[in-house]
Amino acid sequence: MTGMNTDLDVLVFATRLVDELGETAVRISRVRLVELTAANHTRAAAFWRDVMRASQRLLDEKSGTRMPPSIAAAQAGIPSGVVRVDRPIP
């Protein structure tokens, strides 16, 4: 149950950041993530990592553009060279 609340919190927070700051939202989220990671605040860092990713997704949807697959995979934590399939292979 907590995961659902956290996901909703991330989405609401990211949406607000993007609405107020536009593309700067991703940069601010990244800075906050780095600060919290350096301070060893793992839970807070995980929250900001999710906010950063959600902000990027929202910006991509707003602009109608999609990230190149290599950048999307890097942000999702998928090592390069690993193919991710979002649909079943026939």
Number of C-alpha atoms within 10 A of each C-alpha: 5 7 8 9 10 13 15 12 14 21 18 13 17 26 19 14 20 19 14 11 13 17 16 13 22 24 15 15 23 18 14 17 23 15 13 17 17 11 10 11 12 13 11 14 21 14 16 25 21 20 26 26 20 21 28 24 17 19 21 14 11 11 8 8 10 13 11 8 12 15 13 15 17 11 14 11 9 14 11 11 8 9 11 9 7 6 6 5 5 3
